[in-house]
Amino acid sequence: MHSRLGALALATLLVIGSSGTAVGQDYTEEVFCREAVALGLGRDDTTIRTGLWQMDLLGGATALDLDLSIGLGAFQDVGATAGTGQLQDEGDLARAVQNPVADLISLPLQNNINFGAGSFNHVQNVLNIQPVIPISLNDDWNLITRTIVPLIYQPSILAGDDHDFGLGDVQFTGFFSPKEPVNGWILGGGPVLRFPTATDARLGARKWSAGPSAVVLRMEGPWVYGGLFQNVWSIAGSGERSVNELLIQPFLNYNLPGGWYLTSSPIITANWRAGSDDTWTVPIGGGVGKIFRIGDQPCNLQVQSFYNVEKPDLAPEWTLRIQLQLLFPK
C-alpha cells in the first residue's frame, strides 16, 4: 500500500506550474535602452532589467503549485469500495487517491492573476496547462512526468510598451521516486528541462535551460508537509541573457471532512543574476480547496492568495491563484 501511496502522492503533489519560467528575460538591447530612458536609468543599470525579469518570473513561478489537495493524510482510511466501483462521495475519492490499486492521471488548469505589476500597476495573467502522468518503472521505482504549457498575457510595463499574449516556454520535469517511503518520507528527484517555445521575446527566455529538482513530503494524520527545490541554468539558445534561477516551495496542507482542505504553498524565487536588492521574491498566504464532481468527472478546485513581502520594484504586489484539476482514477 505504501509503495502505491508514494507514487500517487507524488503524482498528485507535482502539479507544478512553469517552475519559475523567466518570461521575457531576453529583451533586446534596444528595448532595454528604451525602458532605461523611461525610468531615467543608464544603459547598464540592472534595476530595470531585474524588475521586468522578476515580474515575468512571478507570473510563471506563482503558477508552480504543489497540489496537496486530495486528502493525502487520509490514506490510512482507504476503504474497500475504492477501486471496486463507482465512488460514492468526495471522501471516497480522497481516499481512493491513495489506494494501492488506483492509478491516477491528472490535468490541472491553473490560472495565476498577478496584480500591481510594472510602473502602472497593471494585471498579468498566466494560465498553465500541466498534465501529470505517473509511470511504474519496476518493482522499486516510479517516474512522475509533468509537462507545463503556459499561456501568458503580459501587460505593458512602461510607457510606450505594448501588451503581449501567447505561448511561454514549455517545461518538462521527470521525478524518479522510490515506491517505498524512506524513514516515513516520500522522495522524488530528477531533471528539469525548459524549451525556448515562447511566441514573443517578452514571453520567454529564448534559452534551452536545465537543472535539478527535488521534492520531499511527509503525511501525518490530516497533515501533509514538505517542500520542493530546484535551480535552472541556461545551457544554449539565442537569448541575450543567461538564466540562473532558484525556486523553493514549502507546503503545508490540512485535510478536513467532506473533501475540504486548507493549504499554503508560497513560491520563493531568486534571480542570482540580479542585484542584491532585487534578487528575492518572498510571498506569504494560503487558501482553501474542495473535491467535487462535474457529472461523473471527479475534480479538485483550489483558490490561494499571496502577498509579496519582498520583491523587486516592478514585480506584482500580490497574486490570486485559481486551479481546477481534473482527476482520472482508473
C-alpha positions as a Markdown table, in Angstrom:
| # | Residue | x | y | z |
|---|---|---|---|---|
| 1 | Met | 0.0 | 0.0 | 0.0 |
| 2 | His | 2.7 | 2.5 | 0.9 |
| 3 | Ser | 4.5 | 1.9 | -2.4 |
| 4 | Arg | 1.5 | 2.9 | -4.4 |
| 5 | Leu | 0.8 | 5.7 | -2.0 |
| 6 | Gly | 4.2 | 7.2 | -2.7 |
| 7 | Ala | 3.6 | 7.2 | -6.4 |
| 8 | Leu | 0.1 | 8.6 | -6.2 |
| 9 | Ala | 1.1 | 11.2 | -3.6 |
| 10 | Leu | 3.9 | 12.5 | -5.8 |
| 11 | Ala | 1.8 | 12.4 | -8.9 |
| 12 | Thr | -0.8 | 14.4 | -7.1 |
| 13 | Leu | 1.7 | 16.8 | -5.5 |
| 14 | Leu | 3.8 | 17.5 | -8.5 |
| 15 | Val | 1.1 | 19.6 | -10.2 |
| 16 | Ile | 3.7 | 22.3 | -10.8 |
| 17 | Gly | 3.3 | 25.4 | -12.9 |
| 18 | Ser | 6.0 | 26.9 | -15.1 |
| 19 | Ser | 8.7 | 26.4 | -12.4 |
| 20 | Gly | 9.8 | 30.0 | -12.3 |
| 21 | Thr | 10.0 | 30.4 | -16.1 |
| 22 | Ala | 11.6 | 33.8 | -16.6 |
| 23 | Val | 9.1 | 35.1 | -19.1 |
| 24 | Gly | 10.7 | 37.7 | -21.2 |
| 25 | Gln | 14.3 | 37.5 | -19.9 |
| 26 | Asp | 15.8 | 38.2 | -23.3 |
| 27 | Tyr | 14.6 | 41.7 | -24.2 |
| 28 | Thr | 16.8 | 43.1 | -26.9 |
| 29 | Glu | 19.3 | 45.8 | -26.1 |
| 30 | Glu | 17.2 | 48.4 | -27.9 |
| 31 | Val | 14.2 | 47.6 | -25.7 |
| 32 | Phe | 16.4 | 47.8 | -22.6 |
| 33 | Cys | 17.6 | 51.2 | -23.6 |
| 34 | Arg | 14.1 | 52.5 | -24.2 |
| 35 | Glu | 13.0 | 51.1 | -20.8 |
| 36 | Ala | 16.0 | 52.6 | -19.1 |
| 37 | Val | 15.3 | 56.0 | -20.7 |
| 38 | Ala | 11.7 | 55.9 | -19.5 |
| 39 | Leu | 12.9 | 55.4 | -15.9 |
| 40 | Gly | 15.9 | 57.8 | -16.2 |
| 41 | Leu | 18.3 | 54.9 | -15.9 |
| 42 | Gly | 21.6 | 54.2 | -17.6 |
| 43 | Arg | 22.2 | 51.5 | -20.2 |
| 44 | Asp | 24.0 | 49.3 | -17.7 |
| 45 | Asp | 21.5 | 49.8 | -14.8 |
| 46 | Thr | 20.4 | 46.4 | -13.6 |
| 47 | Thr | 17.3 | 47.6 | -11.6 |
| 48 | Ile | 15.0 | 47.8 | -14.6 |
| 49 | Arg | 16.2 | 44.6 | -16.1 |
| 50 | Thr | 15.7 | 42.8 | -12.8 |
| 51 | Gly | 12.2 | 44.3 | -12.2 |
| 52 | Leu | 11.0 | 43.3 | -15.6 |
| 53 | Trp | 12.5 | 39.8 | -15.3 |
| 54 | Gln | 11.1 | 39.3 | -11.8 |
| 55 | Met | 7.6 | 40.4 | -12.9 |
| 56 | Asp | 7.6 | 37.8 | -15.6 |
| 57 | Leu | 9.2 | 35.2 | -13.3 |
| 58 | Leu | 6.5 | 35.8 | -10.8 |
| 59 | Gly | 3.9 | 35.1 | -13.4 |
| 60 | Gly | 5.5 | 31.7 | -14.1 |
| 61 | Ala | 6.6 | 30.9 | -10.6 |
| 62 | Thr | 3.3 | 31.5 | -8.9 |
| 63 | Ala | 1.9 | 29.0 | -11.3 |
| 64 | Leu | 4.1 | 26.4 | -9.8 |
| 65 | Asp | 1.7 | 24.7 | -7.4 |
| 66 | Leu | 2.1 | 21.6 | -5.3 |
| 67 | Asp | -1.4 | 20.3 | -5.3 |
| 68 | Leu | -1.7 | 18.8 | -1.9 |
| 69 | Ser | -5.5 | 18.9 | -2.0 |
| 70 | Ile | -6.8 | 15.4 | -2.2 |
| 71 | Gly | -6.8 | 14.2 | 1.4 |
| 72 | Leu | -3.3 | 12.9 | 1.4 |
| 73 | Gly | -3.4 | 12.5 | 5.1 |
| 74 | Ala | -6.4 | 10.1 | 4.9 |
| 75 | Phe | -4.5 | 7.2 | 3.4 |
| 76 | Gln | -5.0 | 5.1 | 6.5 |
| 77 | Asp | -8.7 | 5.1 | 5.8 |
| 78 | Val | -8.7 | 3.7 | 2.3 |
| 79 | Gly | -12.0 | 1.7 | 2.1 |
| 80 | Ala | -12.8 | -1.5 | 0.3 |
| 81 | Thr | -15.1 | 0.4 | -2.0 |
| 82 | Ala | -12.3 | 2.4 | -3.5 |
| 83 | Gly | -11.2 | 1.0 | -6.8 |
| 84 | Thr | -14.0 | -1.6 | -6.8 |
| 85 | Gly | -16.8 | 0.5 | -8.4 |
| 86 | Gln | -18.3 | 4.0 | -8.5 |
| 87 | Leu | -17.0 | 6.1 | -5.7 |
| 88 | Gln | -19.9 | 7.4 | -3.6 |
| 89 | Asp | -18.6 | 10.9 | -2.4 |
| 90 | Glu | -15.7 | 13.2 | -2.1 |
| 91 | Gly | -14.4 | 11.4 | 0.9 |
| 92 | Asp | -14.2 | 8.1 | -1.0 |
| 93 | Leu | -12.4 | 9.9 | -3.9 |
| 94 | Ala | -9.9 | 11.4 | -1.5 |
| 95 | Arg | -9.1 | 8.0 | 0.0 |
| 96 | Ala | -9.0 | 6.4 | -3.5 |
| 97 | Val | -6.2 | 8.7 | -4.5 |
| 98 | Gln | -4.0 | 6.8 | -2.0 |
| 99 | Asn | -5.5 | 3.4 | -2.9 |
| 100 | Pro | -2.7 | 1.0 | -3.8 |
| 101 | Val | -4.7 | -0.3 | -6.8 |
| 102 | Ala | -5.9 | 3.1 | -8.1 |
| 103 | Asp | -3.7 | 4.8 | -10.7 |
| 104 | Leu | -4.3 | 8.5 | -11.0 |
| 105 | Ile | -3.6 | 10.8 | -14.0 |
| 106 | Ser | -4.5 | 14.4 | -13.5 |
| 107 | Leu | -4.9 | 17.5 | -15.7 |
| 108 | Pro | -4.5 | 20.7 | -13.7 |
| 109 | Leu | -5.6 | 24.0 | -15.3 |
| 110 | Gln | -4.1 | 26.7 | -13.2 |
| 111 | Asn | -4.7 | 30.4 | -13.6 |
| 112 | Asn | -2.5 | 33.0 | -11.9 |
| 113 | Ile | -3.6 | 36.6 | -11.8 |
| 114 | Asn | -0.8 | 39.0 | -10.7 |
| 115 | Phe | -1.9 | 42.4 | -9.5 |
| 116 | Gly | 0.1 | 45.6 | -9.3 |
| 117 | Ala | 2.8 | 44.8 | -11.9 |
| 118 | Gly | 5.1 | 47.3 | -13.6 |
| 119 | Ser | 5.1 | 51.1 | -13.4 |
| 120 | Phe | 1.3 | 51.4 | -14.0 |
| 121 | Asn | 0.2 | 48.6 | -11.6 |
| 122 | His | -1.2 | 46.5 | -14.4 |
| 123 | Val | -2.5 | 42.9 | -14.2 |
| 124 | Gln | -0.6 | 40.0 | -15.7 |
| 125 | Asn | -2.3 | 36.6 | -16.3 |
| 126 | Val | -0.7 | 33.2 | -16.7 |
| 127 | Leu | -2.7 | 30.1 | -17.5 |
| 128 | Asn | -0.8 | 26.8 | -17.1 |
| 129 | Ile | -1.9 | 23.6 | -18.7 |
| 130 | Gln | 0.1 | 20.9 | -16.9 |
| 131 | Pro | -0.7 | 17.2 | -17.2 |
| 132 | Val | 0.8 | 14.9 | -14.6 |
| 133 | Ile | 1.3 | 11.2 | -15.5 |
| 134 | Pro | 2.8 | 8.6 | -13.2 |
| 135 | Ile | 4.7 | 5.6 | -14.7 |
| 136 | Ser | 5.8 | 2.5 | -12.9 |
| 137 | Leu | 9.3 | 1.6 | -14.0 |
| 138 | Asn | 9.8 | -1.5 | -12.0 |
| 139 | Asp | 9.1 | -3.0 | -8.5 |
| 140 | Asp | 11.1 | -0.3 | -6.8 |
| 141 | Trp | 10.8 | 2.9 | -8.8 |
| 142 | Asn | 8.2 | 5.2 | -10.3 |
| 143 | Leu | 8.7 | 8.1 | -12.8 |
| 144 | Ile | 6.3 | 11.0 | -12.4 |
| 145 | Thr | 6.2 | 13.2 | -15.6 |
| 146 | Arg | 5.0 | 16.7 | -15.7 |
| 147 | Thr | 4.7 | 18.9 | -18.8 |
| 148 | Ile | 3.8 | 22.6 | -18.4 |
| 149 | Val | 2.4 | 24.7 | -21.2 |
| 150 | Pro | 2.0 | 28.4 | -20.1 |
| 151 | Leu | -0.4 | 30.8 | -21.9 |
| 152 | Ile | 0.6 | 34.3 | -20.9 |
| 153 | Tyr | -0.9 | 37.7 | -21.1 |
| 154 | Gln | 1.9 | 40.3 | -20.5 |
| 155 | Pro | 0.7 | 43.9 | -20.0 |
| 156 | Ser | 2.6 | 47.0 | -20.8 |
| 157 | Ile | 5.2 | 47.6 | -18.1 |
| 158 | Leu | 6.5 | 51.1 | -19.0 |
| 159 | Ala | 5.3 | 54.0 | -21.1 |
| 160 | Gly | 5.4 | 53.0 | -24.8 |
| 161 | Asp | 5.2 | 49.3 | -24.2 |
| 162 | Asp | 2.7 | 47.1 | -25.9 |
| 163 | His | 0.9 | 44.2 | -24.3 |
| 164 | Asp | 1.5 | 40.6 | -25.5 |
| 165 | Phe | -0.3 | 37.3 | -25.4 |
| 166 | Gly | 0.9 | 33.9 | -26.4 |
| 167 | Leu | 2.8 | 30.7 | -25.5 |
| 168 | Gly | 5.6 | 30.8 | -23.0 |
| 169 | Asp | 8.5 | 28.4 | -22.6 |
| 170 | Val | 7.3 | 24.8 | -22.2 |
| 171 | Gln | 8.9 | 22.8 | -19.4 |
| 172 | Phe | 9.2 | 19.1 | -18.7 |
| 173 | Thr | 10.2 | 17.6 | -15.4 |
| 174 | Gly | 10.7 | 13.9 | -14.6 |
| 175 | Phe | 10.7 | 12.9 | -10.9 |
| 176 | Phe | 12.2 | 9.5 | -10.1 |
| 177 | Ser | 10.7 | 8.2 | -6.8 |
| 178 | Pro | 11.3 | 5.1 | -4.8 |
| 179 | Lys | 8.0 | 3.2 | -4.3 |
| 180 | Glu | 8.6 | 2.8 | -0.6 |
| 181 | Pro | 8.9 | 5.8 | 1.7 |
| 182 | Val | 12.3 | 6.4 | 3.2 |
| 183 | Asn | 12.0 | 6.7 | 7.0 |
| 184 | Gly | 8.5 | 7.9 | 6.6 |
| 185 | Trp | 9.4 | 10.5 | 3.9 |
| 186 | Ile | 8.2 | 10.3 | 0.3 |
| 187 | Leu | 11.0 | 11.4 | -2.0 |
| 188 | Gly | 11.4 | 12.4 | -5.6 |
| 189 | Gly | 14.1 | 13.9 | -7.8 |
| 190 | Gly | 15.1 | 14.4 | -11.4 |
| 191 | Pro | 15.9 | 16.8 | -14.2 |
| 192 | Val | 14.0 | 20.0 | -15.3 |
| 193 | Leu | 14.2 | 20.8 | -19.0 |
| 194 | Arg | 12.9 | 24.1 | -20.4 |
| 195 | Phe | 12.5 | 24.7 | -24.1 |
| 196 | Pro | 12.5 | 28.0 | -26.0 |
| 197 | Thr | 8.9 | 27.8 | -27.3 |
| 198 | Ala | 7.8 | 31.3 | -26.5 |
| 199 | Thr | 5.9 | 33.1 | -29.3 |
| 200 | Asp | 7.4 | 36.5 | -28.3 |
| 201 | Ala | 10.6 | 37.7 | -26.7 |
| 202 | Arg | 8.7 | 39.1 | -23.7 |
| 203 | Leu | 7.1 | 35.7 | -23.0 |
| 204 | Gly | 10.2 | 33.5 | -22.8 |
| 205 | Ala | 13.9 | 33.4 | -22.4 |
| 206 | Arg | 14.8 | 32.1 | -25.8 |
| 207 | Lys | 17.2 | 29.7 | -24.0 |
| 208 | Trp | 17.5 | 26.0 | -23.6 |
| 209 | Ser | 17.7 | 25.6 | -19.8 |
| 210 | Ala | 18.1 | 22.6 | -17.4 |
| 211 | Gly | 18.8 | 21.8 | -13.8 |
| 212 | Pro | 17.9 | 19.5 | -10.9 |
| 213 | Ser | 14.7 | 19.4 | -8.9 |
| 214 | Ala | 13.7 | 17.5 | -5.8 |
| 215 | Val | 10.7 | 17.1 | -3.6 |
| 216 | Val | 10.3 | 15.7 | -0.1 |
| 217 | Leu | 7.0 | 15.3 | 1.8 |
| 218 | Arg | 5.5 | 13.6 | 4.8 |
| 219 | Met | 2.0 | 12.6 | 5.8 |
| 220 | Glu | 0.9 | 12.5 | 9.4 |
| 221 | Gly | -2.9 | 12.1 | 10.1 |
| 222 | Pro | -4.6 | 15.0 | 8.3 |
| 223 | Trp | -1.3 | 16.9 | 7.8 |
| 224 | Val | 0.8 | 16.9 | 4.7 |
| 225 | Tyr | 4.0 | 19.0 | 4.7 |
| 226 | Gly | 7.3 | 19.2 | 2.8 |
| 227 | Gly | 9.0 | 21.2 | 0.1 |
| 228 | Leu | 10.2 | 21.4 | -3.5 |
| 229 | Phe | 13.6 | 22.8 | -4.5 |
| 230 | Gln | 15.1 | 23.5 | -7.9 |
| 231 | Asn | 17.6 | 25.6 | -9.7 |
| 232 | Val | 17.7 | 26.1 | -13.5 |
| 233 | Trp | 20.6 | 27.3 | -15.7 |
| 234 | Ser | 20.6 | 28.2 | -19.4 |
| 235 | Ile | 22.8 | 25.9 | -21.5 |
| 236 | Ala | 22.2 | 27.2 | -25.1 |
| 237 | Gly | 20.0 | 29.5 | -27.2 |
| 238 | Ser | 19.8 | 32.8 | -28.9 |
| 239 | Gly | 18.6 | 34.9 | -25.9 |
| 240 | Glu | 20.9 | 37.6 | -24.8 |
| 241 | Arg | 20.6 | 36.9 | -21.0 |
| 242 | Ser | 21.7 | 33.8 | -19.3 |
| 243 | Val | 19.4 | 32.1 | -16.8 |
| 244 | Asn | 20.2 | 31.2 | -13.2 |
| 245 | Glu | 17.1 | 30.8 | -11.1 |
| 246 | Leu | 16.3 | 29.2 | -7.7 |
| 247 | Leu | 12.9 | 28.1 | -6.6 |
| 248 | Ile | 11.9 | 27.0 | -3.1 |
| 249 | Gln | 8.3 | 26.0 | -2.4 |
| 250 | Pro | 7.5 | 24.9 | 1.2 |
| 251 | Phe | 4.0 | 23.5 | 1.5 |
| 252 | Leu | 1.5 | 22.7 | 4.3 |
| 253 | Asn | -1.8 | 21.1 | 3.9 |
| 254 | Tyr | -4.6 | 20.2 | 6.4 |
| 255 | Asn | -7.4 | 17.9 | 5.3 |
| 256 | Leu | -10.9 | 18.4 | 6.6 |
| 257 | Pro | -14.0 | 16.2 | 6.3 |
| 258 | Gly | -16.1 | 16.1 | 3.1 |
| 259 | Gly | -13.2 | 16.7 | 0.7 |
| 260 | Trp | -12.4 | 20.2 | 2.0 |
| 261 | Tyr | -8.8 | 21.2 | 2.9 |
| 262 | Leu | -6.7 | 24.2 | 3.9 |
| 263 | Thr | -3.4 | 24.8 | 2.1 |
| 264 | Ser | -0.4 | 27.1 | 1.8 |
| 265 | Ser | 2.3 | 26.7 | -0.8 |
| 266 | Pro | 4.1 | 30.0 | -1.3 |
| 267 | Ile | 6.8 | 30.1 | -4.0 |
| 268 | Ile | 10.1 | 31.8 | -3.1 |
| 269 | Thr | 12.3 | 32.7 | -6.0 |
| 270 | Ala | 15.7 | 34.1 | -6.5 |
| 271 | Asn | 17.4 | 35.6 | -9.6 |
| 272 | Trp | 21.0 | 35.0 | -8.9 |
| 273 | Arg | 22.0 | 37.4 | -11.8 |
| 274 | Ala | 20.2 | 40.4 | -10.3 |
| 275 | Gly | 21.5 | 42.9 | -7.8 |
| 276 | Ser | 21.3 | 42.1 | -4.2 |
| 277 | Asp | 18.3 | 44.4 | -3.6 |
| 278 | Asp | 16.3 | 42.7 | -6.4 |
| 279 | Thr | 17.2 | 39.0 | -6.0 |
| 280 | Trp | 14.4 | 37.7 | -3.9 |
| 281 | Thr | 10.6 | 37.4 | -4.2 |
| 282 | Val | 9.0 | 36.1 | -1.0 |
| 283 | Pro | 5.2 | 35.7 | -0.8 |
| 284 | Ile | 3.1 | 34.8 | 2.2 |
| 285 | Gly | -0.5 | 33.5 | 2.0 |
| 286 | Gly | -2.7 | 30.4 | 1.5 |
| 287 | Gly | -6.2 | 29.3 | 0.7 |
| 288 | Val | -8.8 | 26.5 | 0.6 |
| 289 | Gly | -9.9 | 23.8 | -1.7 |
| 290 | Lys | -12.6 | 21.1 | -2.3 |
| 291 | Ile | -13.0 | 17.8 | -4.0 |
| 292 | Phe | -16.3 | 17.6 | -6.1 |
| 293 | Arg | -17.8 | 16.2 | -9.3 |
| 294 | Ile | -19.0 | 17.6 | -12.5 |
| 295 | Gly | -21.3 | 14.8 | -13.6 |
| 296 | Asp | -19.1 | 11.7 | -13.3 |
| 297 | Gln | -15.9 | 13.6 | -13.6 |
| 298 | Pro | -14.0 | 14.0 | -10.2 |
| 299 | Cys | -12.4 | 17.4 | -9.8 |
| 300 | Asn | -10.4 | 19.4 | -7.4 |
| 301 | Leu | -10.8 | 23.2 | -7.1 |
| 302 | Gln | -8.3 | 25.3 | -5.2 |
| 303 | Val | -8.0 | 29.0 | -4.5 |
| 304 | Gln | -5.0 | 30.7 | -2.9 |
| 305 | Ser | -3.9 | 34.3 | -2.5 |
| 306 | Phe | -0.3 | 35.6 | -1.8 |
| 307 | Tyr | 1.2 | 38.9 | -0.9 |
| 308 | Asn | 4.8 | 39.6 | -1.7 |
| 309 | Val | 6.6 | 40.9 | 1.4 |
| 310 | Glu | 9.9 | 41.0 | -0.5 |
| 311 | Lys | 10.1 | 41.7 | -4.3 |
| 312 | Pro | 11.9 | 43.7 | -7.0 |
| 313 | Asp | 10.5 | 47.2 | -7.8 |
| 314 | Leu | 8.4 | 46.3 | -10.9 |
| 315 | Ala | 7.2 | 42.9 | -9.7 |
| 316 | Pro | 3.5 | 42.4 | -8.8 |
| 317 | Glu | 2.3 | 43.2 | -5.3 |
| 318 | Trp | 0.1 | 40.1 | -4.9 |
| 319 | Thr | -1.3 | 37.1 | -6.7 |
| 320 | Leu | -4.6 | 35.2 | -6.9 |
| 321 | Arg | -4.2 | 31.5 | -7.9 |
| 322 | Ile | -7.2 | 29.5 | -9.1 |
| 323 | Gln | -6.8 | 25.9 | -10.1 |
| 324 | Leu | -9.2 | 23.3 | -11.5 |
| 325 | Gln | -7.7 | 19.9 | -11.6 |
| 326 | Leu | -9.4 | 17.0 | -13.5 |
| 327 | Leu | -8.8 | 13.6 | -11.9 |
| 328 | Phe | -8.7 | 10.3 | -13.8 |
| 329 | Pro | -8.6 | 7.4 | -11.3 |
| 330 | Lys | -8.6 | 4.0 | -13.1 |
